[in-house]
Amino acid sequence: MIYAQAVGAFEAGFIADPDRNTDHAARLGQMHDDRAFAALEKIAAMPAKTADSLEAKARIVPLIFQSDCVLDEREQACILSFAADTKAFLQTGPDKA
């Protein structure tokens, strides 16, 4: 949730920027951007071992691709973590996780 809220706040700042040159939004949005990436690092480090936790990670993936097309190392780590968790979950099955 923290990642989604921080990304939403960051993007909303650009929509509301009064001078449309993004100077205000970029400067004021840095806090939200930092918070989003800190949350993303935690999500990537947390293995999803249940169907609910795997679903929670799955809901983050579209948000990562929504922001831009160039993934940084934290975004890549989260995507790779989700893929590894999905593979492990499907190999062991929901009853064995």
C-alpha positions in Angstrom: 0.0 0.0 0.0 2.8 2.4 0.8 4.3 2.0 -2.7 0.9 2.6 -4.4 0.1 5.6 -2.2 3.5 7.2 -2.7 3.4 6.7 -6.5 -0.1 8.2 -6.6 0.9 11.2 -4.6 4.0 11.8 -6.7 2.0 11.6 -10.0 -0.8 13.8 -8.6 1.7 16.5 -7.9 2.7 16.7 -11.5 -1.0 17.0 -12.5 -1.5 19.8 -10.0 1.8 21.7 -10.7 0.6 25.3 -11.2 3.3 26.4 -13.6 3.3 23.2 -15.7 7.1 23.1 -16.0 7.3 20.5 -13.2 9.8 22.4 -11.1 7.5 22.5 -8.1 6.2 18.9 -8.5 9.7 17.5 -9.0 11.1 19.2 -5.9 8.1 18.6 -3.7 7.6 15.1 -5.0 11.0 13.8 -4.1 9.8 12.7 -0.7 7.1 10.6 -2.3 9.5 9.1 -4.8 12.0 8.2 -2.1 9.2 6.6 0.0 7.9 4.6 -3.0 11.4 3.2 -3.7 12.0 2.4 -0.1 8.7 0.4 0.0 9.6 -1.3 -3.3 12.9 -2.5 -1.8 11.1 -4.0 1.1 8.6 -5.7 -1.1 11.4 -7.2 -3.2 13.2 -8.5 -0.1 10.0 -10.1 1.3 9.3 -13.6 -0.1 5.7 -14.3 -0.9 4.9 -17.7 0.6 1.1 -17.7 0.5 -1.5 -17.0 -2.1 -2.5 -13.8 -0.4 1.1 -12.5 -0.3 1.7 -13.5 -3.9 -1.5 -11.7 -4.9 -0.3 -8.6 -3.0 2.9 -8.6 -4.9 1.1 -9.1 -8.2 -1.0 -6.0 -7.6 2.3 -3.9 -7.4 3.6 -5.1 -10.8 1.3 -3.0 -13.0 2.0 0.1 -10.9 5.7 -0.3 -11.7 5.1 -0.4 -15.4 2.6 2.5 -15.2 5.1 5.0 -14.1 7.6 4.7 -17.0 9.1 2.1 -19.3 12.7 2.2 -18.1 13.0 0.1 -14.9 15.7 1.0 -12.4 17.5 -1.6 -10.3 14.9 -1.5 -7.5 12.0 -2.0 -9.9 13.9 -4.8 -11.6 14.5 -6.5 -8.3 10.9 -6.3 -7.4 9.8 -7.9 -10.7 12.4 -10.6 -10.4 11.4 -11.3 -6.8 7.7 -11.6 -7.9 8.7 -14.0 -10.7 10.8 -16.1 -8.3 8.0 -16.2 -5.7 5.4 -17.2 -8.3 7.6 -20.0 -9.6 8.3 -21.3 -6.1 4.7 -21.1 -5.1 3.5 -23.0 -8.3 6.2 -25.6 -7.8 5.2 -26.4 -4.2 1.5 -25.7 -4.6 -0.7 -23.7 -2.3 -1.2 -26.6 0.2 2.6 -27.0 0.8 3.6 -23.3 1.1 
